[in-house]
Structures are given as C-alpha cells and as structure tokens.
Amino acid sequence: MIMEVTDRIKTRWIWFVGYLFKRRKMNTLLATVITGLVTDENKDFYFIQKDGFTFALSKSEGEHHIGEMVKGFAYTDMQQKARLTTKETFATRDHYGWGTVTEVRKDLGVFLDTGLPDKQVVVSLDVLPELKELWPKKGDRLYVCLDVDKKDRLWALPADPEVFQRMATPAYNNMQNQNWPAIVYRLKLSGTFVYLPENNMLGFIHPSERYSEPRLGQVLDARVIGFREVDRTLNLSLKPRSFEMLENDAQMILTYLESNGGFMTLNDKSSPEEIKATFGISKGQFKKALGGLMKAKKIKQDQLGTELL
C-alpha cells in the first residue's frame, strides 16, 4: 500500500516536472522568430509545429504546403491562442521597435500596435509615469521590446535612456533654427528628453522652452536652439520664433474680432492689465500685432477701439 502511494506521488511529480518544462519551453518560444513545420491546415489556418507546440498561421498571409518549413514570429493573440505571423513585426524579445498607441486604459496601461495581427501589446501602468496626464495618448509612439510573463502573456517594455544613447548618432553644430519631429522618451524634472527619428539624434527641451510638459511618446515639432558639445546632442524649443509669435498674436486678435462682431474696445492705448486679461499677452506684443494688422489693412483703430476692415 505504501509503495502504491509512493509510486502515485512519483508519477505525479514526474508529470508535474514535465509540465513545468513544457511551459518553460513554450515561454521561451514566444515573442521570438522561429522556424517550424507545416503539419496540418483548415480553411483559415496552417498549423505549424515547433518543439511539440502548434502555432496557427493565417492563410491570408500567403500560401504554404504541408511538409514545408515556415519562418515567422511566435506570439499569443487576444484570446491567448498560439499564433505565428510572417508579417514584419516592429519589436521582439531581442530587438526594440516602434509601437503606436491604439488605446489607453487607466486601470491597466496603454495598448500598442507593434505589427502583430489580432494583437495589441500592453505597456503596464507600473512602468508608465505616475501622473496619468503624462501617459501616452492614442497615436503617440513608444520604442519598446517585448517580454513574456509566467502565464505566457506578452508585455511591452519602453526602452531605457541607454538604449537611445546607443542607437543615436552625434548631432551637428550647424542645425540652428531647424524644425524636426521629436518623440518624447524620458520625462525628468530637469526637462524633456526626445529622439529625432528623421536624423537619428537626441535632444533636450528645458522647461523654460515649453508652455506645458509633453507626454511620454508624444510627437513634437521642435526647433533647434543650441548644440551640446559635451555629448553632441541638441537643445530644442517648443516655443515659436519671435516673428511667428507676432503672427500668432495677430491671428488671435483677428479671431477675437471676428467672434465679437468685428469690433473691440481695446486699442494700442489700452492698459496692460486689460490686454493681459483678454489675450494673455503683453502690451508690447499687442501693439506689434496691431501694427502688423494695420499695415496689412486688416483693421483700423481709433479712440473708441479696434475694428475689422
């Protein structure tokens, strides 16, 4: 009797160890590129065998035959079923790639499209900024690699600053006043760190060169205002040039006039406090904008105020 119980325990232990080994093997295959054998098919999928595991490959990705070897990316879909895709994927366990935010869940994190059919990969709230206002929004971009947890679930991990430093090339000291797209990859009290995808360079935005703090993953239009010789990166600004500020102020005044019947009581003799309360700009900026609009014959002003022409 004792021997029978011992044998049963031994059998269950062997089964359990085998189960753990198989799960661990499955875990190591996920989020990697594998080559497997086509062993079966139905009207929608080919079934690919690799190390005793079966992955479904959609027939929409191309024609294959039983007995053929197929190379593709192994993952689990939204229903946690094992899948293979031959399509280009932007991120794996071993390689970083860009993902685009498709959805934000405050209780979970953000969902990314990394090129996988029927799958958005989650960036956990545990690795996102503490302030949810600084979380990425739909359409923002994150540079990530993939990880697989003990339950074979795929997660996306944003790249550390060191990854960007290794990837980027040195900037040049002749880019003053150029505008470039810049993607936010790091948020610090000292400022915002960005990656310039069109020229593979890094930049920094001091808090004084922005009106509000950008989100992680936000794609900005940044202007070069300086060059850091020590690390060959760029100092950037999100604020417009002085002549662009004048244009923006003038447009703001025109919009205000149009929405108020073409007239306002403010003119270049108005107090700085009245101007600041209405437009949020200084009297000097206001007078410059009025002067530009008068020169362009857009407005006229008298002692009563300012009127559209």
PAMAR-161226 format. One record per residue (C-alpha): residue in one letter; x, y, z. Coordinates in steps of 0.25 Angstrom, whole numbers, plus 5000, padded with zeros to 4 digits. Layout:
! residues N
AXYZ;...
This chain:
! residues 309
M500050005000;I501150105004;M501950064991;E500650094983;V500450234989;T501950264987;D501850214972;R500650304970;I501350424976;K502650394968;T501750384955;R501050524958;W502350584961;I502950544948;W501750594941;F501850724948;V503250744945;G503050704930;Y501850804930;L502750914936;F503850884926;K502850894914;R502251024919;R503651084921;K503951034907;M502751104901;N503051224909;T504451234902;L503851224888;L502851334890;A503251474885;T504351414876;V504551384862;I504451224860;T504451134848;G503451014849;L502850904840;V501450924834;T500750794839;D499250824836;E498250924831;N496850964831;K496051074822;D496651184831;F498051144836;Y499251064834;F499750994847;I501251004849;Q501950904859;K503150954867;D503750864879;G502450804881;F501650934881;T500650974870;F500451114865;A499351154855;L499751234843;S498651314836;K498551274821;S498351424818;E499851434819;G500151344807;E500151204802;H500951094808;H500850944808;I500950824818;G502350784820;E502850924817;M503750994827;V503251134830;K503951244838;G503151344846;F502951424859;A502251344870;Y501251404880;T499951394887;D498751464881;M497651544889;Q496951404892;Q498351354897;K498451254886;A499851224880;R500051294867;L501051314856;T501251424846;T502151444835;K501851594834;E502851694839;T502851724854;F503451844860;A503851784873;T504351654879;R504951604892;D506351634886;H506051754878;Y505451894880;G504451954871;W503352064870;G501952034874;T500752134872;V499752154884;T498352104880;E497652104893;V497852154908;R497352084920;K497552164933;D497452034941;L498351954932;G499352034923;V499352064909;F499151974897;L500151974885;D500151934871;T501451864868;G501051804855;L500451674861;P499151624854;D498051614865;K498851664876;Q499151794883;V500251784893;V500151854907;V501051954914;S500751934928;L500352054937;D501552004946;V502552054936;L501752184932;P501852324938;E501252334952;L500452454947;K499352404937;E499352534930;L500752504925;W500352364919;P500352344904;K499052364897;K498552304884;G499452324872;D500752344881;R501952254879;L502752174888;Y504152104886;V503951964892;C504351824893;L503451704897;D503451624910;V502751494913;D502151464928;K502051334934;K500551324929;D501151344914;R500551484913;L501251584905;W501651714910;A502351834904;L503551904912;P503952044908;A505452064905;D506352114915;P507152244912;E508352164910;V507652094898;F507452224891;Q508852274894;R509452144888;M508552164876;A508652314873;T509752374864;P510452504868;A509752634865;Y510452744857;N510752894861;N510052954849;M508552924851;Q508153054858;N506753094855;Q506352964848;N505052894852;W504952744854;P503952644858;A504352594872;I503852474881;V503852484896;Y504552374902;R504852424916;L504252514926;K505052584937;L504952704946;S506152764939;G505352754925;T504952664914;F505852574906;V505452544892;Y505852454880;L505952514866;P505452404857;E505752464843;N507252484846;N507452384858;M507952494868;L507652524882;G507152654888;F506752724901;I505652824904;H505752914916;P504552954924;S504753094920;E504653054905;R503252994906;Y501853044911;S501452914917;E502152774920;P501952684908;R501452544909;L502352414909;G502252374894;Q501752504889;V502252544875;L502652694876;D503052794865;A504352844872;R505352954868;V506852944869;I507353064878;G508653004882;F509752894882;R510352824894;E511852794890;V511952704903;D511052594898;R510752644883;T509252664886;L508352774882;N507652874891;L506252894886;S505052994888;L503552974886;K503353124886;P503153194873;R504153294868;S503953444871;F503353474857;E502453344858;M501953394871;L501553524865;E500753454854;N500153364865;D499753484873;A499153554861;Q498353434857;M497853424871;I497353574871;L496653554857;T495953424862;Y495453504874;L494953624866;E494253524856;S493553464868;N493153594874;G492453664862;G493753724856;F493953814868;M494653824881;T494853934891;L496353904892;N497353984885;D498854024886;K498554124897;S497854014906;S498453974919;P499453854920;E498453794930;E497253804921;I498153744909;K498753634918;A497353594923;T496753584909;F497853524901;G498953474911;I500053554904;S500853674908;K500453814903;G501753814895;Q501353694887;F499953744886;K500453874879;K501353804870;A500153714866;L499253824863;G500353904855;G500553774846;L499053764844;M498853914841;K500053904831;A499353784825;K498053874824;K497253774833;I496853864843;K496754014847;Q496754074861;D496254204868;Q496054254881;L494754164883;G495554034880;T495953944868;E495053904856;L495153804845;L495253854831;
